[in-house]
Amino acid sequence: MKSMSIRGIALVAFLFLAACSDDPTAPPGIQPQITNLTDAFAFQITNLNNVTGTYDYTWQNTGTLARVSHSSNAGSAGTATLVLRDAAGTQVYSGALATTGQPVSSPTGVAGAWTVRLIFANYSNTQVNFAVAKQ
């Protein structure tokens, strides 16, 4: 009985730590802060230095449009592109992460599990922030 309690506590602790981790798909040294809730997704990372890679996140959107807000420091090098695909896999937004912006996805998409894709190509910047929310 005591052995089952210890295993149960260990399992709960493991699941808690896994839920609190940053991005398990990111390479070493890349540790974004991500909030991924139904109808609201936010991403923040600092001190990127010559990063190249593509990172996909599944985000639940109960609507058919999304508002994209971004704010990144000026003076970046390389490119950073944000792409949104709706639940049917149709691209509804693609844009560079610039210093500021609040575009809306267009055309309308299919509600459900959307893909938030971030593409870095030799990208360096001191700060990248963006958010996607149901419109």
Secondary structure, DSSP 8 states (H G I E B T S, - for coil): -HHHHHHHHHHHHHHHHHHH-S-TTS-TT---EEEEETTEEEEEEEEEEEEEEEEEEEEEESSS-EEEEEEE-SS-EEEEEEEEE-TTS-EEEEEE--SEE--B-SS---SEEEEEEEEEEEEEEEEEEEEEEE-
